[in-house]
Amino acid sequence: MPIVPNHVKQRLDKGELALGFGVHHLRGAAVGMLAAASGYDWLFIDMEHGATSVHDATQIAIAALNQGITPIVRVCKDAVFEGTRALDNGAMGVVVPHVDTVEEARAVAAAYRFPPVGTRSWGGPPFAYNFKPPAVAEAQVELNRDILVAVMIETPEAVENAGAIAAVPGVDVLLIGTSDLTASMGIAGQIGHERVQAAYATVAKACKDAGKVMGMGGVYDETWAAAYIKLGARFLLSGSDHNLLLAGATARSKFLRGLQGG
């Protein structure tokens, strides 16, 4: 059976935006279906800041595989085993935060790619093939091609090293974690600061030179989101379940309470 399509990679290969739906609090088989119905391309299943277990994350991921949306997990920087288990059990991509050096980027790429590209171990149910995989060698080549690996750029050091990080084989995306980047710069929350703009420009050039993709997280202001997309950001964390729920629910309650006054 053919490998399940990676909708993110398909969109990125065509130069389009790939919109991520953050999963912090939602659980269950309907998460991917809800996000896909809302127009998103991938799930950002957060195992760094969310209270999501490997079991929760993989159950969401397995369901999402055939819901028209691509499940991607974020793991803690040093939790390589959580990332590999997630990839073995339904996830089609992994995001690793706080990657500051080329050495760290190489370690990430090696952990999540099969030989000869990396050192990932073969195992786990073949969910990416709906339990009907081809021969192991063919499956490993396809998974190396279709699994997305993103590293997060969240410090001035990482920005300075963006060119070398982008050049690492096996790294697909440099995702700027704008909130942590501003904090590490001593300008917390100032997402439109000239130093942040310069950082985006630096990472954009690094990605363009290496044929990689720039990502954007932590930018929900319409003005600055538009500016950084114009610079080249295409792998976008577009919002998280709690923020999206609060926005929709608040707008609805405000509307209904306003009717009584009319």
C-alpha positions as CSV (number, residue, x, y, z in Angstrom):
1,M,0.0,0.0,0.0
2,P,1.3,3.5,-0.8
3,I,2.7,5.6,2.1
4,V,0.2,8.0,3.6
5,P,0.7,11.4,2.0
6,N,2.5,14.1,3.9
7,H,0.3,17.1,3.2
8,V,2.8,19.5,4.7
9,K,5.6,18.4,2.4
10,Q,3.3,18.5,-0.6
11,R,2.3,22.1,0.1
12,L,5.8,23.2,0.9
13,D,7.1,21.6,-2.3
14,K,4.7,23.7,-4.3
15,G,5.7,26.9,-2.5
16,E,2.5,27.1,-0.5
17,L,1.8,27.9,3.1
18,A,1.4,24.9,5.5
19,L,-0.9,25.8,8.4
20,G,-0.4,24.1,11.8
21,F,-3.1,23.6,14.4
22,G,-1.6,23.5,17.9
23,V,-2.7,20.6,20.1
24,H,-2.3,21.3,23.9
25,H,-5.5,20.2,25.5
26,L,-7.7,18.4,23.0
27,R,-7.6,14.6,23.0
28,G,-9.2,11.8,21.1
29,A,-9.7,10.6,17.5
30,A,-11.6,13.7,16.4
31,V,-8.7,16.2,16.8
32,G,-7.4,15.8,13.3
33,M,-10.8,15.8,11.8
34,L,-11.7,19.1,13.5
35,A,-8.4,20.7,12.4
36,A,-8.8,19.5,8.8
37,A,-12.4,20.7,8.7
38,S,-11.1,24.1,9.8
39,G,-8.7,24.4,6.9
40,Y,-5.4,23.4,8.6
41,D,-2.7,21.1,7.0
42,W,-0.9,19.7,10.0
43,L,-1.3,19.1,13.7
44,F,1.4,20.5,16.1
45,I,1.0,18.0,18.9
46,D,2.9,19.6,21.7
47,M,4.9,17.3,24.0
48,E,7.2,20.1,25.2
49,H,4.7,22.6,26.7
50,G,1.5,20.6,26.5
51,A,0.7,17.8,29.0
52,T,0.5,15.2,26.2
53,S,1.9,11.7,26.8
54,V,3.4,9.6,24.0
55,H,0.3,7.5,24.2
56,D,-2.1,10.5,23.8
57,A,0.1,11.9,21.0
58,T,0.2,8.7,19.0
59,Q,-3.5,8.0,19.3
60,I,-4.2,11.5,17.9
61,A,-1.6,10.9,15.2
62,I,-2.8,7.5,14.1
63,A,-6.3,8.8,13.6
64,A,-5.1,11.9,11.8
65,L,-3.2,9.8,9.1
66,N,-6.4,9.2,7.2
67,Q,-8.2,12.4,8.1
68,G,-6.5,14.6,5.5
69,I,-4.1,16.2,7.9
70,T,-0.5,15.5,8.8
71,P,0.4,14.7,12.5
72,I,3.7,16.3,13.7
73,V,4.9,16.2,17.3
74,R,7.1,18.6,19.2
75,V,9.3,16.9,21.8
76,C,11.6,18.3,24.4
77,K,15.1,18.9,23.1
78,D,16.7,15.9,24.8
79,A,13.7,13.6,24.6
80,V,14.9,11.8,21.4
81,F,13.2,8.6,22.5
82,E,9.8,10.3,22.6
83,G,10.3,11.6,19.1
84,T,11.3,8.2,17.7
85,R,8.4,6.4,19.4
86,A,6.0,9.0,18.1
87,L,7.4,8.5,14.5
88,D,7.1,4.7,15.0
89,N,3.5,5.1,16.0
90,G,1.8,7.4,13.6
91,A,3.5,10.8,13.5
92,M,4.8,12.0,10.1
93,G,7.1,14.7,11.5
94,V,9.0,16.0,14.5
95,V,9.8,19.5,15.8
96,V,12.8,19.9,18.1
97,P,13.1,23.1,20.1
98,H,16.2,25.1,21.2
99,V,18.6,23.9,18.4
100,D,21.4,26.4,18.6
101,T,24.4,24.8,16.9
102,V,25.2,22.8,13.8
103,E,26.3,19.9,16.0
104,E,22.9,19.9,17.6
105,A,21.2,20.0,14.2
106,R,23.2,17.1,13.0
107,A,22.3,15.1,16.0
108,V,18.6,15.8,15.4
109,A,18.8,14.8,11.8
110,A,20.6,11.6,12.6
111,A,18.1,10.6,15.3
112,Y,15.1,10.9,13.0
113,R,16.4,9.5,9.7
114,F,17.1,5.9,8.9
115,P,20.6,4.8,7.6
116,P,22.5,5.8,5.6
117,V,21.2,9.3,6.3
118,G,20.9,8.8,10.1
119,T,20.8,6.3,12.9
120,R,17.1,5.8,13.5
121,S,16.1,2.3,14.5
122,W,13.6,0.3,12.5
123,G,10.6,-0.9,14.5
124,G,7.0,-0.2,15.4
125,P,3.8,-0.8,13.6
126,P,3.8,0.5,10.0
127,F,1.0,3.0,10.5
128,A,2.3,5.2,7.6
129,Y,1.4,2.4,5.3
130,N,-1.9,1.4,7.0
131,F,-0.2,-1.8,8.1
132,K,0.7,-2.9,4.5
133,P,4.3,-1.6,4.1
134,P,6.7,-2.5,1.2
135,A,10.0,-4.2,1.9
136,V,12.0,-2.6,4.7
137,A,14.6,-1.0,2.5
138,E,12.0,0.6,0.3
139,A,10.0,1.8,3.3
140,Q,13.0,3.4,4.9
141,V,13.8,5.3,1.8
142,E,10.3,6.6,1.5
143,L,10.1,7.5,5.2
144,N,13.4,9.4,5.0
145,R,11.9,11.3,2.1
146,D,8.4,12.0,3.6
147,I,9.0,12.5,7.3
148,L,9.5,16.2,8.1
149,V,12.2,17.3,10.6
150,A,12.1,20.8,11.9
151,V,14.5,22.5,14.3
152,M,13.5,25.6,16.3
153,I,15.6,28.7,16.2
154,E,15.1,30.5,19.5
155,T,18.3,32.3,20.5
156,P,20.7,34.8,18.9
157,E,23.2,32.0,18.8
158,A,20.9,29.9,16.7
159,V,20.2,32.9,14.3
160,E,24.0,33.4,13.9
161,N,24.4,29.7,13.1
162,A,21.3,29.5,10.8
163,G,23.4,29.1,7.6
164,A,25.2,26.1,9.0
165,I,22.1,24.6,10.5
166,A,20.1,25.0,7.3
167,A,22.8,23.2,5.4
168,V,22.5,20.0,7.5
169,P,21.2,17.1,5.4
170,G,18.0,15.7,6.9
171,V,16.8,19.0,8.3
172,D,13.8,20.3,6.4
173,V,12.6,23.4,8.3
174,L,14.1,26.1,10.5
175,L,11.1,27.1,12.7
176,I,11.6,30.4,14.5
177,G,10.2,30.3,18.0
178,T,9.5,34.0,18.1
179,S,8.4,34.2,21.8
180,D,11.5,32.5,23.1
181,L,13.7,34.4,20.7
182,T,12.4,37.8,21.9
183,A,12.9,36.6,25.5
184,S,16.5,35.5,24.9
185,M,17.1,38.9,23.3
186,G,15.9,40.7,26.3
187,I,12.9,42.1,24.4
188,A,10.2,39.6,25.5
189,G,7.0,39.9,23.4
190,Q,8.3,42.5,21.0
191,I,7.7,40.4,17.9
192,G,8.1,43.4,15.6
193,H,11.3,44.7,17.1
194,E,14.0,45.6,14.5
195,R,16.3,42.8,15.9
196,V,13.5,40.2,15.4
197,Q,13.0,41.5,11.9
198,A,16.7,41.1,11.3
199,A,16.7,37.6,12.7
200,Y,13.9,36.6,10.3
201,A,15.8,38.1,7.4
202,T,18.9,36.1,8.4
203,V,17.1,32.8,8.7
204,A,15.1,33.4,5.5
205,K,18.4,33.9,3.6
206,A,19.9,30.8,5.2
207,C,16.9,28.7,4.2
208,K,16.8,30.1,0.7
209,D,20.6,29.4,0.2
210,A,20.2,25.8,1.4
211,G,16.9,25.0,-0.2
212,K,15.1,24.7,3.1
213,V,11.9,26.1,4.5
214,M,11.5,28.9,7.1
215,G,8.8,28.4,9.8
216,M,7.1,30.9,12.1
217,G,5.7,30.3,15.5
218,G,4.5,32.7,18.2
219,V,3.4,35.4,15.8
220,Y,-0.4,35.9,15.8
221,D,-0.5,39.7,15.1
222,E,-1.8,40.1,11.6
223,T,0.6,42.9,10.6
224,W,3.8,41.0,11.7
225,A,2.5,37.6,10.5
226,A,2.1,39.2,7.0
227,A,5.5,40.7,7.2
228,Y,7.3,37.5,8.1
229,I,5.3,35.5,5.5
230,K,6.4,38.0,2.9
231,L,10.0,37.3,4.0
232,G,9.5,33.7,3.3
233,A,7.9,31.9,6.3
234,R,5.7,29.1,5.0
235,F,5.6,26.4,7.8
236,L,3.3,28.2,10.1
237,L,2.1,27.5,13.6
238,S,-1.2,29.2,13.2
239,G,-2.7,28.9,16.7
240,S,-3.4,26.5,19.5
241,D,-6.6,24.7,20.6
242,H,-7.1,26.8,23.7
243,N,-6.5,30.1,22.0
244,L,-8.7,29.2,19.1
245,L,-11.4,28.0,21.4
246,L,-11.2,31.1,23.6
247,A,-11.4,33.4,20.5
248,G,-14.4,31.6,19.1
249,A,-16.2,31.1,22.3
250,T,-15.6,34.7,23.5
251,A,-16.9,36.1,20.2
252,R,-20.0,34.0,20.5
253,S,-20.8,34.9,24.1
254,K,-20.2,38.5,23.4
255,F,-22.6,38.4,20.5
256,L,-25.4,36.6,22.4
257,R,-25.1,38.9,25.5
258,G,-25.3,41.9,23.1
259,L,-28.6,40.7,21.8
260,Q,-30.4,41.4,25.1
261,G,-29.3,45.0,25.1
262,G,-30.8,45.4,21.6
